[in-house]
Amino acid sequence: MDFFRLLLAGVREQRMLFGLMAGFALFPAYTAYADLPFWNDVAMRIMLLGMAAMGLNLILGYGGMVSFGHAAFVGIGAYCAGISQFYGLYNGWAHLALSLGVCGILGLVIGFLALRTSGIYFIMITLAFAQMLFFLFVSLEQYGGDDGMSIDRAEFVLFDLYDPLRLYYLIWSTLLIISVVLLFLVRSRFGVVLQATKNNESRVEALGLSPLGFKVTGYVISAMICGVAGTLFASWQEYVSPDIMHWSRSGELMIIIILGGLATLAGPLLGAVVFLLLEEFLPELLYLIAPDYAENWMIIFGPIMIFVVLFARGGLIGWISRFEAQRIYRQGDGR
Amino acid sequence: MTLTLLLEQIFNGLQSGVMLFLIAAGLTLILGVMNFVFLAHGAQVMIGAYAAASLTGITGNFYFGALAAIPITFLSGYVLEYLLIRHLYQRDHMDQVLATFGLILFFNEMIRIGFGPAALFSNLPPSLSGFVYILPDTPYPVYRLVVIGAGLVCAVGIHYLVNRTKVGAMVRAGANNEAMAAALGVNIGLLRRFIFAAGACFAGIAGIMLGPLTAVEPGMGEPLLILSLVVIIIGGLGSVRGAFIAAVIVGVVDTLGRVVLPLILRSFMEQSAADGAGPALASMMVYLLMTIVLVVKPTGLFPAKG
């Protein structure tokens, strides 16, 4: 019962995150009512990107490790599904298990080597490992090389994915599980130490703990979450290519986190919502103003990113909580 | 593997290494001296290439286009630093990564709107489009030799600038200890802007010279940027000498790998598979090299900070 008490307290505190999850749970009902099946697809992509960003946020936000290569783990997860199918293994649970294992081991090796460095060097070495993996998959001609390969949706016993709604709820429930795991993780002893290493590593050491062990563990967990997101992404896209692990994808994940709010649980998901809505609506908006340049929406998106970095400290979550703090302050003031 | 092919590829590697050095020279100072993660340096390469290609197209004179593009790249770096970059020095690395990533998107899209998505090709003047025989039976394009020569001249110029001039002394002092340099009366704000503009200018020169060799297209700078980041990490942050040696190593390894690896792979693979996998594996080798350097000597081969 203790678990449920804690869970309930966590849900109450993370209203934003679980509110969003409730919204996603009900969303297909709305799209069915309004006859907009396309938006189910967008919502699935939002949840998958949000999932990967949540994984990255564990080390980027809570652990203060700026990994510039996490798209590689998303890609590895996707290729775990793709290559298994290539050899006739269609069981989605097996793909997920494989992806957890492979990303865990790779995360351990890369994390251990990369975490010997810090600062700019850490950013660059994570980028280097991601590039290595990227070029490895470009070079694997039998798995499609540069062009990638088409795959089928994996077969999930209990969740037959031929109905797109089942894929939707598979992604949704995975995201829910990961949210709950992260909720408990960041409050656990492990999570507190991880956040302490971000603030002051030598003090953690002075307390008799080894920061490296905690950081590597965080790195491994975040790699595994990204791997799961990638495996599901492969089923969603029914196609795997090295493009999914291109370095600009790692940048996108970071943008999503910054946009939503660093080191918050709801931030990555909220960031993914806003990021993909911008991607959907900016071209249309641009079309209204300058029809010839609708496809050049990046010209607005780039400066938006710069403005977010320059002015939106704490991202959307920070903005919302400042707003809320003001409201509470006013109430307390009797005005 | 014949000697001819090997020699040719070594020259190509040298050429690509010299170009990488021009891009990395400014960037290593930006990363090392200012501790600033600047990802939009590839855009400076692109700006240089487009400026040269369009000026050549307008005037019809390659030499004029190339020379007139140089001040443009210097100005673009200067203005960029003034408008945006100086507001980001105090931020953490992630903010810098993201803001300059946004800049990349912006610049690429600007170029796409201004010049269209298709690649520009510029023709070389007849005086540069011939071949010379570097060995009795080995013709080699004159232009590539000119690029190597010009790149080496630039490298010597940069070496002189950094090691023999007063500005260079300030740059080195800044690389070693910025606060101390500032305390001794160096105007750090101005120094940073100068390094930025000069770095943009060198990268622009690389773009100008690469124009006729590669496709001038939006996003052309990014692969070069990533490779020059590798060069900088191998050479050591803030070390111009390290950047030069690392650039030549990376250029030769990358170029030779593309030719030699498929030949090696062919001995135990089908030819088509080997030809497909070789170049990608060669690209991997460069990152492998960087990882080994980082693991064995985390500060790079020639660290600037003592």
Interface residues (C-beta under 8 A of the other chain):
Chain A: L60 V66 F68 L113 R116 T117 G119 I120 Y121 I123 M124 I125 L127 A128 F129 Q131 M132 F135 L136 V138 S139 L140 E141 Q142 G145 W247 S248 G251 M254 I255 I258 Y293 N296 M298 I299 F301 G302 P303 I304 M305 I306 V308 V309 L310
Chain B: L31 N35 V37 L84 H87 L88 R91 H93 M94 D95 V97 L98 A99 F101 G102 L103 I104 L105 F106 F107 N108 E109 M110 R112 I113 E222 I226 L229 V230 I232 I233 L237 S272 A273 G276 A277 G278 P279 A280 L281 S283 M284 Y287 L288 M290 T291 L294 V295 P298 T299
